[in-house]
Amino acid sequence: MAEGLSNQEIAGVLFLSESTIKTHVSNILFKLDAKRRTQAIQAAKQLKIVP
């Protein structure tokens, strides 16, 4: 997600369904209290979850 990949691209890389990725992204947004992917990425960087 931090690399700017779409749900479909992430699903292909991880060999998961796009629906599974959507669920995980939704959970990430909820846990980081973000409304958009960019907000989640910014929060994750501030928390040092991603470099």
N, C-alpha and C positions, 0 to 999 in steps of 0.2 A: 504494500500500500504506500509506503514511504517513497518507493521508487516511481510512483505515478502509474502503476499498472491498474488496468481495469479489473473488475470482478472476473470476467471471462479469462483474462490473461493469467491472473493469480490461480484460478481453478486449473488451468492447463499446466502450469508449473508444478502445482502440488498434487495433481491427479485427483482432484475433488470436483464435485459438481458445483456449478455456479450458485445454486441454491444454498449449498453449505457455506460458501464464501460470503454470500449476502447475510446469512445468519451471524457468522463470525464478525463481520464488519459492523452489523447492527449492535452486537454485544460490546464491541470495542467502543463505538460511539457512546453507548449508554454509560459504560464504566468510566470513560474519560470526560463525561458530561459535555460532549461535543455534538453539534448539529450537522457538521460537514466533515468530510474526510480530511480536509486541510486543517481544520481545528483539532482533530484527533492527532494528526501527525505533529502539529506544533506542541500540543500537550505532552505527547509521548517523548518528544525531544527535550522538553523542559524537565521531565521526570527522569531523563536519561534511560528510557526504555529502548530507544533506538538512537544510533549515533547521529 
